[in-house]
Amino acid sequence: MKSLTIHNIETEIAAAIEKMAHTTGLSQNKVVKKLLRKALELEEPTPEKPKRDVSAFAGVWTQEEAVAFEQSQAIFEKVDEALWS
């Protein structure tokens, strides 16, 4: 896809885009693309398939967070043989 940069947007337009993004929960980029599609009388693209996982509910970790967690839990991997004999 092509990227497009628009310079010197009037404050009123920028504020309206920010407000629409905030109220819809969309990024400003997605708001602008929707507005352009509407103005150019183009059809909306087929929506992306929703994720079929629980990441929205449980969250996801970065690789660094996962490594830090594994390191913090490593002590629990040791078995105290005296407790089991």
KOLDRENMAR-91947 format. One record per residue: residue in one letter; x, y, z of N, C-alpha, C in turn. Coordinates in pm, whole numbers, padded with zeros to 5 digits, always signed. Example, Ala and Ser with C-alpha at 12.3 -4.5 7.8 and 13.67 -1.06 7.14 Angstrom:
2
A+01319-00569+00780+01230-00450+00780+01320-00330+00780 S+01285-00225+00708+01367-00106+00714+01290+00003+00787 
This chain:
85
M+00083-00119+00000+00000+00000+00000+00087+00124+00000 K+00033+00228-00051+00105+00355-00062+00079+00439+00063 S+00179+00513+00105+00164+00607+00216+00147+00747+00159 L+00077+00830+00232+00048+00965+00186+00067+01060+00304 T+00135+01170+00281+00155+01272+00384+00081+01397+00342 I+00005+01454+00434-00069+01577+00405-00014+01686+00497 H+00028+01796+00439+00087+01905+00515-00015+02017+00538 N+00009+02093+00643-00068+02215+00673-00219+02193+00682 I-00258+02093+00758-00401+02068+00780-00452+02174+00876 E-00566+02233+00842-00624+02336+00927-00657+02277+01065 T-00644+02360+01167-00668+02317+01305-00806+02259+01322 E-00905+02319+01258-01044+02274+01269-01059+02130+01215 I-00994+02101+01102-01000+01967+01044-00927+01867+01132 A-00809+01905+01179-00731+01816+01265-00808+01784+01393 A-00871+01884+01451-00948+01863+01574-01067+01771+01549 A-01133+01788+01434-01248+01703+01401-01204+01558+01382 I-01090+01537+01320-01037+01401+01300-01002+01339+01435 E-00936+01416+01521-00900+01367+01654-01025+01331+01735 K-01127+01417+01727-01251+01392+01800-01319+01265+01749 M-01325+01249+01616-01387+01131+01559-01310+01005+01598 A-01178+01013+01598-01096+00899+01637-01123+00862+01782 H-01132+00962+01866-01156+00938+02008-01294+00875+02031 T-01396+00928+01966-01533+00880+01989-01558+00742+01927 T-01487+00710+01818-01508+00580+01754-01412+00474+01804 G-01304+00517+01870-01204+00421+01915-01110+00377+01804 L-01116+00446+01691-01028+00415+01579-00905+00506+01584 S-00801+00463+01515-00684+00550+01502-00718+00664+01407 Q-00643+00773+01415-00664+00885+01324-00643+00840+01179 N-00548+00751+01158-00522+00700+01024-00645+00630+00968 K-00710+00545+01048-00828+00473+01001-00945+00569+00977 V-00957+00670+01063-01063+00770+01044-01045+00842+00911 V-00922+00885+00883-00896+00957+00757-00925+00867+00638 K-00885+00739+00645-00912+00649+00533-01061+00629+00513 K-01137+00618+00623-01283+00604+00611-01344+00730+00548 L-01298+00847+00592-01349+00973+00536-01317+00986+00387 L-01197+00947+00349-01160+00953+00208-01244+00856+00124 R-01266+00736+00174-01349+00639+00102-01490+00694+00083 K-01544+00754+00191-01679+00810+00182-01684+00925+00082 A-01588+01015+00089-01585+01131-00001-01567+01090-00147 L-01493+00982-00170-01467+00935-00305-01570+00831-00351 E-01669+00808-00267-01777+00712-00295-01722+00573-00330 L-01627+00528-00249-01570+00395-00265-01630+00302-00159 E-01640+00176-00193-01694+00079-00098-01593+00053+00013 E-01647+00018+00129-01560-00020+00241-01496-00154+00207 P-01370-00171+00243-01305-00301+00219-01368-00407+00309 T-01352-00532+00270-01402-00642+00351-01332-00637+00486 P-01410-00641+00596-01346-00632+00727-01253-00750+00753 E-01151-00723+00832-01058-00829+00868-01129-00930+00955 K-01086-01056+00944-01143-01159+01030-01103-01130+01173 P-01196-01146+01267-01158-01123+01407-01061-01230+01455 K-00978-01192+01549-00886-01289+01606-00965-01395+01681 R-00917-01517+01674-00985-01626+01743-00901-01669+01863 D-00863-01574+01943-00788-01605+02063-00839-01519+02177 V-00780-01533+02293-00825-01459+02410-00733-01343+02444 S-00648-01302+02351-00550-01197+02380-00617-01067+02424 A-00736-01039+02373-00805-00915+02413-00846-00921+02560 F-00867-01040+02612-00909-01056+02751-00792-01080+02845 A-00696-01158+02798-00584-01197+02883-00460-01113+02860 G-00454-01045+02748-00336-00965+02717-00227-01050+02656 V-00124-00987+02612-00011-01056+02553+00117-00995+02610 W+00221-01076+02614+00349-01030+02665+00445-01008+02550 T+00534-00912+02572+00644-00897+02477+00743-01009+02506 Q+00837-01030+02416+00939-01133+02437+01019-01103+02564 E+01049-00976+02586+01126-00938+02706+01047-00968+02833 E+00917-00940+02833+00834-00969+02951+00826-01119+02977 A+00815-01198+02871+00809-01343+02887+00939-01398+02946 V+01051-01349+02897+01181-01393+02949+01195-01353+03096 A+01157-01230+03130+01166-01185+03269+01078-01270+03360 F+00959-01305+03314+00870-01388+03394+00931-01527+03415 E+00980-01587+03308+01041-01720+03318+01159-01717+03416 Q+01238-01613+03410+01353-01603+03501+01306-01589+03645 S+01200-01512+03668+01151-01493+03805+01087-01619+03861 Q+01044-01711+03775+00979-01833+03820+01073-01954+03824 A+01195-01935+03778+01290-02046+03768+01314-02115+03902 I+01311-02042+04011+01335-02102+04142+01232-02210+04176 F+01114-02200+04120+01009-02297+04148+01027-02427+04071 E+01124-02431+03982+01153-02553+03906+01239-02650+03988 K+01302-02601+04094+01387-02685+04177+01301-02766+04273 V+01329-02895+04283+01255-02983+04372+01338-03004+04498 D+01276-02982+04613+01343-03006+04741+01324-03154+04775 E+01426-03233+04749+01418-03377+04766+01384-03417+04909 A+01424-03335+05008+01397-03367+05148+01246-03368+05176 L+01172-03289+05105+01027-03284+05126+00957-03405+05067 W+01023-03477+04976+00959-03589+04904+01017-03725+04944 S+01098-03734+05048+01153-03863+05086+01101-03908+05221 
